[in-house]
Amino acid sequence: FIIRPSTDGSIKVTYYTTEKDDVIVTEDADTLTLLNEVEWFNNWFSGFNFAINDDFYDVYVYLPTTVVYDLNIDTSNGTFDMNDLDNIEILYFNTSNGIITIDNVTTQVMTLDTSNGTIRLTDTTIVGNLEADTSNGKIYLTNVVVDDIDCYTSNGKIIAVSVDCDDIKLRTSNGSIELTLIADKADYEVKMSTSNGDMTYDGIGVTSERFNEAGQYLADLHTSN
């Protein structure tokens, strides 16, 4: 799914379809469903390599910027790419296999879930909470303003740079965690733990797992490896 601002004030959904590769579209109240059942054929040709162009399976959604939207998008296999929208109140995206990329977006609440892919947020403002979860991929947060952050990956590093938030929880079962906050570090109680790795606080290697317990906000970082 690729989400972009509309240039003519109307909602548009565009996608690729042929007689042999049809897309079934159904609309029920406020829910639009696109179903594409891809048939795979095993063709063997000596000396030739065949590849499928993933662009054929992209769905483009164009939204007017004069209306506030709640978006709930669920796909079994696909990426999600959104940018240059400030009129999203609630954003929920779930995919079983795909990369999530968000750039220059403003929302009230954001929930992102992919079972196999990188999550990347850049220049994004979230008035409420951010939840991001991937079971096999990296998480990147750059220039993100948000109330609370809860990010988890079961296999990958987490890098958060120039983050402005109250409370932040970053967890990975196999990877490093790097965090740079815009606010004064004295405002944050910091909890760090690792079962097999090094810890660094303010550029210095440390063994203690807790700092500034009187801090107003909380940064909770954990990696098992």
Secondary structure, DSSP 8 states (H G I E B T S, - for coil): -EEEE-SSSS-EEE----SSS--EEEEETTEEEEE----------TT------GGGG--EEEE-TTS-EEEEEEESS--EEEEEE--EEEEEEEESS--EEEEEEEESEEEEEESSS-EEEEEEEEEEEEEEEESSS-EEEEEEEEEEEEEEESSS-EEEEEEE-SEEEEEESSS-EEEEESS-GGGEEEEEEESSS-EEETTEEE--SEE-TT-SEEEEEEE--
